[in-house]
């Protein structure tokens, strides 16, 4: 008896085609926007995305970026996909707000228990696995969207983001403002694993700071990034001084942190 399984992916139902007992759908090439994947094995699809293995790993792309014939094959419905993405963005925002509140509450609890934390300090390590105070890995990506940023001798704010995430898009204006305000001492660098096409077609404010595509998520993995938006602050020597949610990086705090770094 053939059984249809369902897997929860990003809050949406992913149909696992292998469960039908049929042969896995394989493609020599799969073109999604400006990106072409080779040696593709389809894993499944939901209302918005296609999931697959390819020659260099595992990936997913938006159905809206596929060719019309593939869209038909996977029953792409533009209106349903737009509604699903809107719902997911709203859920992402609720989750990120709850996460930020939880982090703030834990920090306040630690402070009340005697942790040596001040308003002007950078975040304190909370475990031996914390990267705070350690050197960051080399700033290497698969492709820079424009010129490679010049970071030598400057404070670097790495922003890990995705164009499909509403909280990420909402943080862009604040990051743009920080880059403009502190451009002599600071370089904001966006790091994204999505395609250049998805970034270009993103609604809302555009990035006014350097950005790169880390398609395999190598840098994210090395820095322990598990959700977006997330930021990592590096001092001019490349040492990690803060890691967490971008909402904590206000203009006032950033100015104070940079002053401490120069002492």
C-alpha positions as a printed Julia matrix, in Angstrom:
263×3 Matrix{Float64}:
  0.0    0.0     0.0
  1.31   3.42   -0.96
  1.3    6.01    1.83
  1.47   9.75    1.32
  3.63  11.46    3.94
  3.63  15.14    4.85
  6.6   17.08    6.2
  6.32  20.46    7.91
  8.71  22.89    6.25
  8.61  26.6     7.12
  5.04  26.28    8.31
  3.86  24.89    4.96
  2.98  21.36    3.92
  5.69  19.68    1.84
  4.58  16.77   -0.33
  7.24  14.04   -0.36
  7.03  12.55   -3.85
  9.17   9.53   -2.91
  6.3    8.28   -0.72
  4.18   7.47   -3.75
  6.5    4.61   -4.57
  7.23   6.11   -7.98
 10.71   6.82   -9.31
 12.27  10.06   -8.07
 11.93  12.82  -10.66
 15.37  13.66  -12.01
 16.42  16.56  -14.24
 19.75  17.18  -15.93
 19.3   20.88  -15.33
 16.89  23.1   -13.41
 16.77  26.82  -14.16
 15.33  29.13  -11.51
 15.62  32.8   -12.4
 19.27  33.53  -13.14
 20.54  30.35  -11.42
 20.93  26.94  -13.06
 21.32  23.72  -11.05
 22.63  20.44  -12.46
 22.03  16.76  -11.69
 18.74  17.53   -9.94
 16.6   15.06   -7.96
 13.24  16.47   -6.86
 12.44  15.86   -3.18
  9.07  17.57   -2.98
  7.09  20.78   -3.29
  4.58  22.89   -1.44
  2.48  25.9    -2.37
  5.49  28.2    -2.76
  8.7   26.18   -3.09
 10.35  23.26   -4.86
 12.85  21.22   -2.82
 15.6   19.18   -4.46
 19.09  17.74   -4.35
 21.62  18.88   -6.94
 25.27  18.46   -7.84
 26.46  20.68   -5.0
 24.0   19.98   -2.19
 20.35  20.51   -1.26
 18.34  23.61   -2.13
 14.89  25.04   -2.58
 13.6   27.66   -5.01
 10.37  29.56   -5.37
  7.97  28.01   -7.86
  7.35  31.48   -9.27
 10.91  31.51  -10.66
 10.55  28.23  -12.58
  9.68  27.84  -16.25
  5.94  27.67  -17.09
  6.09  23.93  -17.87
  7.61  23.13  -14.47
  5.11  25.42  -12.77
  2.31  23.44  -14.35
  3.92  20.15  -13.36
  3.95  21.21   -9.72
  0.49  22.86   -9.83
  1.76  26.36   -9.14
 -1.01  28.8    -8.2
  0.3   32.39   -8.06
 -2.52  33.69   -5.86
 -2.27  30.79   -3.4
  1.51  31.15   -3.26
  1.3   34.89   -2.56
 -1.19  34.27    0.25
  0.99  31.52    1.73
  4.08  33.75    1.66
  2.14  36.56    3.31
  1.0   34.24    6.08
  4.5   32.88    6.58
  5.95  36.41    6.78
  3.41  37.28    9.47
  4.33  34.15   11.41
  8.03  34.96   11.02
  7.44  38.42   12.45
  5.55  37.05   15.44
  8.29  34.49   16.06
 11.11  37.03   15.82
  9.33  39.43   18.16
  8.77  36.63   20.65
 12.4   35.55   20.31
 13.68  39.08   20.89
 11.48  39.44   23.96
 12.71  36.1    25.3
 16.35  37.08   24.81
 15.77  40.41   26.56
 14.02  38.67   29.46
 16.86  36.16   29.87
 19.43  38.96   29.79
 17.51  40.86   32.46
 17.27  37.72   34.57
 21.02  37.11   34.32
 21.73  40.72   35.2
 19.55  40.47   38.28
 21.39  37.35   39.35
 24.65  39.24   39.54
 26.0   39.05   36.01
 28.56  41.73   35.32
 26.64  43.55   32.61
 26.27  47.27   32.05
 24.26  49.35   29.65
 27.39  50.15   27.64
 28.85  46.64   27.52
 28.75  44.17   24.67
 26.92  40.89   25.18
 28.42  38.43   27.66
 29.09  34.81   26.67
 26.36  32.47   27.93
 28.14  29.17   27.25
 31.48  27.69   26.33
 30.22  27.41   22.76
 29.75  31.15   22.45
 31.87  32.75   19.73
 32.14  36.06   21.58
 35.76  37.11   21.97
 36.91  34.71   19.25
 38.2   35.52   15.78
 35.62  35.36   13.02
 36.18  33.11    9.99
 37.31  34.74    6.71
 34.63  36.83    5.03
 34.19  34.64    1.96
 31.01  34.23   -0.11
 30.1   32.69   -3.46
 29.34  36.02   -5.09
 29.41  39.69   -4.16
 26.54  41.85   -5.39
 28.81  44.63   -6.56
 32.32  45.26   -5.3
 33.81  43.28   -2.43
 33.58  45.43    0.72
 36.76  46.97    2.12
 36.68  45.96    5.79
 40.3   46.32    6.88
 40.6   48.53    9.96
 36.83  48.94   10.29
 34.09  47.61   12.5
 32.01  45.08   10.54
 28.34  44.34   11.12
 27.4   41.09    9.37
 23.68  40.91    8.71
 22.33  37.43    7.91
 19.03  37.84    6.13
 16.62  36.49    3.49
 14.41  38.39    1.03
 11.36  36.25    1.9
 11.52  37.23    5.58
  9.4   40.22    6.59
 11.49  40.95    9.74
 14.62  40.95    7.55
 13.11  43.38    5.08
 11.94  45.6     7.93
 15.47  45.76    9.35
 17.02  46.98    6.08
 16.09  50.64    6.64
 17.76  50.65   10.08
 20.89  48.99    8.69
 20.99  51.49    5.82
 20.83  54.3     8.38
 23.66  52.81   10.46
 25.87  52.45    7.38
 25.21  56.05    6.37
 25.72  57.42    9.88
 28.97  55.56   10.65
 30.4   54.99    7.17
 33.89  56.16    8.19
 34.23  53.48   10.9
 31.62  50.85   10.03
 30.87  48.48    7.16
 27.51  46.72    7.15
 27.67  43.53    5.1
 24.55  41.58    4.14
 24.88  37.79    3.85
 22.11  35.86    2.1
 21.78  32.29    0.8
 18.98  33.06   -1.66
 19.42  33.75   -5.36
 20.31  37.09   -6.91
 16.96  37.04   -8.72
 14.99  36.79   -5.47
 17.01  39.64   -3.98
 16.45  41.83   -7.05
 12.69  41.18   -7.05
 12.3   41.79   -3.31
  9.71  44.36   -2.32
 10.44  47.16    0.13
 13.66  49.1     0.81
 16.8   48.1    -1.06
 20.17  47.41    0.5
 22.45  50.45    0.59
 25.42  48.48    1.89
 27.6   45.68    0.49
 26.02  42.26    0.2
 27.06  38.78   -0.82
 25.43  35.45   -1.63
 26.53  32.52    0.53
 24.56  29.9    -1.39
 25.73  26.93    0.68
 25.4   28.75    4.0
 29.05  28.09    4.85
 29.57  31.36    6.71
 26.27  30.98    8.54
 27.28  27.5     9.68
 30.72  28.62   10.87
 29.13  31.4    12.93
 26.31  29.24   14.28
 23.53  31.26   12.65
 20.26  29.34   12.98
 17.64  32.0    12.19
 17.18  35.25   10.31
 17.49  38.1    10.84
 20.71  37.77   12.84
 23.74  40.01   13.12
 27.35  39.52   14.18
 29.52  42.5    15.13
 33.28  42.3    14.52
 35.85  44.74   15.85
 38.61  46.09   13.53
 40.75  43.04   14.39
 38.03  40.63   13.29
 37.08  39.54   16.82
 33.39  38.8    17.45
 31.98  41.34   19.92
 28.22  40.8    19.58
 25.9   38.19   18.11
 22.12  38.25   18.17
 19.02  39.99   16.89
 19.51  43.25   14.93
 16.91  45.07   17.02
 19.5   45.31   19.8
 21.94  47.21   17.58
 20.65  50.75   17.98
 22.54  53.84   16.87
 23.28  54.79   20.48
 24.55  51.36   21.47
 26.61  50.94   18.31
 28.3   54.28   18.88
 29.08  53.28   22.47
 30.41  49.88   21.41
 32.66  51.35   18.74
 34.05  53.83   21.26
 34.97  50.96   23.57
 36.62  49.08   20.71
 38.94  52.04   20.06
 40.1   52.27   23.69
